[in-house]
Amino acid sequence: MEEIVSLCKRRGFIFPGSDIYGGVAGLYDFGPYGVELLNNLKQNWWKHNIQVRPDYVGLDSAMFKNPEVWKASGHVDSFSDPMAECKECHTRIRVDKELEKLGVFADEKMTEEEISKLFDEHKDKIKCPNCKKQDWTAPKKFNLLVKSNLGDFTEQNTEPTYLPGEACQGIYLNFKNVVDTCRVKIPFGIGQIGKAFRNEISPRNFLFRTREFEQADTQYFVRPYENKEPYERIKKEQWDWLLSLGIKEKNLQWHQHENLVFYAKDAWDIEYNYPGNGFDELMGIHDRSDYDLSQHMKFSGTDLEYRDPVTGEKYIPWILETSMGMGRLFLAVLCDAYEQNEERTVLHLHPELAPVKYAIFPLLKNKPELVAKAKEVFDNLSQRCNCEFDDNGNIGKRYRRQDEIGTPKCITIDFDTLEDGTVTVRDRDTTEQTRVKIEEL
């Protein structure tokens, strides 16, 4: 993982947020190559889940919402993690994660009493990551919602608004609008990629757990009790999609939740084997019953029942959810593509995901006719995909630079190009070179 982090900073994929001021824990900026890879991942997700699916539509809801939304969803009262603080240096830890490292099952859904009992039994084995002492405060629940003062200019701000703790609530809020305007019929789904913010106690593992991130969510609405078949289908679709990105199947596994929240019928995670961290959640796939629409119907007073256009039957749909942090997917794809050997460092990214599709080189930068022809090729290809022009250094060094950012093909314009209109195309993965006519590129 240290090699991945170093590559990301050195080659412009990921920068620490506010880097010139020393950075902020859990915040990162996507650099020139990082934003291209991220956008390609989002476009691929959108195509797979929305564009080619006749039973799905897309959405982009506002980040700020009526504060009652977060009360209805349970975030105000129960969106929290168990925290303990070092009495010596005041470093905070997330108790359930520290217990998991010891092989003790714990999660954020446990009561404060349950987590405190487990912590008391094992806290003598937990050292402060900063000062290495073992003197802890009692665990307490720490709410993760990030407060704001949107439209409230008073100093007290007794009725705060919140930044979204998760992106999916906008889908539930617009369920009725979509049904009324888009001629959709159950079963159907709504998908969205949106920002989420969390006051994480201890951001860690690079992009895996951050305080600001993007979530890609789908919510599939079905008739009550007709959830089993579509749930299994959705699980298979998402697994197959991750493999289509080039992620190796040996680095993926299923994990079923044992401690379900009261309204859930089933919950599975697809886990990825992150370097240095092992298997951990990449995507959650949840059978949420009718809880979400029922809660918003109760708190808003708006009728969110669906009326069957054929039978006239009214009911609150059940929801099957997929949810994934785009940063976690970005990290998984990067880790899976990374290879370092004695000769080079290379990212074997799927060509559709690569930040740069073609790199165009004039053989010599001091030969105007080669540079002019190379720029002509660049101007043509860059109309169709993201390309890079590079005339700095010898060809071998230029190849290595492109290997590090995952560019599938490098195109060299040489003196033969001026004679016969062919160029040398070098493949990233095999390093093989072939001659191709410019019009066939």
Secondary structure as GFF3:
##gff-version 3
##sequence-region A 1 441
A	DSSP	alpha_helix	2	10	.	.	.	ID=ss1
A	DSSP	beta_strand	14	16	.	.	.	ID=ss2
A	DSSP	three_ten_helix	19	21	.	.	.	ID=ss3
A	DSSP	beta_strand	28	30	.	.	.	ID=ss4
A	DSSP	alpha_helix	32	46	.	.	.	ID=ss5
A	DSSP	pi_helix	47	51	.	.	.	ID=ss6
A	DSSP	beta_strand	56	58	.	.	.	ID=ss7
A	DSSP	alpha_helix	67	72	.	.	.	ID=ss8
A	DSSP	alpha_helix	75	78	.	.	.	ID=ss9
A	DSSP	beta_strand	80	85	.	.	.	ID=ss10
A	DSSP	beta_strand	92	94	.	.	.	ID=ss11
A	DSSP	alpha_helix	95	101	.	.	.	ID=ss12
A	DSSP	alpha_helix	112	122	.	.	.	ID=ss13
A	DSSP	three_ten_helix	123	125	.	.	.	ID=ss14
A	DSSP	beta_strand	140	143	.	.	.	ID=ss15
A	DSSP	beta_strand	147	148	.	.	.	ID=ss16
A	DSSP	beta_strand	161	162	.	.	.	ID=ss17
A	DSSP	alpha_helix	169	173	.	.	.	ID=ss18
A	DSSP	alpha_helix	175	181	.	.	.	ID=ss19
A	DSSP	beta_strand	188	197	.	.	.	ID=ss20
A	DSSP	beta_strand	212	222	.	.	.	ID=ss21
A	DSSP	alpha_helix	228	244	.	.	.	ID=ss22
A	DSSP	three_ten_helix	249	251	.	.	.	ID=ss23
A	DSSP	beta_strand	252	256	.	.	.	ID=ss24
A	DSSP	beta_strand	266	274	.	.	.	ID=ss25
A	DSSP	beta_strand	278	287	.	.	.	ID=ss26
A	DSSP	alpha_helix	291	300	.	.	.	ID=ss27
A	DSSP	beta_strand	306	307	.	.	.	ID=ss28
A	DSSP	beta_strand	314	315	.	.	.	ID=ss29
A	DSSP	beta_strand	318	325	.	.	.	ID=ss30
A	DSSP	alpha_helix	326	337	.	.	.	ID=ss31
A	DSSP	beta_strand	338	340	.	.	.	ID=ss32
A	DSSP	beta_strand	345	347	.	.	.	ID=ss33
A	DSSP	beta_strand	358	362	.	.	.	ID=ss34
A	DSSP	alpha_helix	368	381	.	.	.	ID=ss35
A	DSSP	beta_strand	387	389	.	.	.	ID=ss36
A	DSSP	alpha_helix	395	405	.	.	.	ID=ss37
A	DSSP	beta_strand	409	413	.	.	.	ID=ss38
A	DSSP	alpha_helix	415	420	.	.	.	ID=ss39
A	DSSP	beta_strand	422	427	.	.	.	ID=ss40
A	DSSP	beta_strand	433	437	.	.	.	ID=ss41
A	DSSP	three_ten_helix	438	440	.	.	.	ID=ss42
###
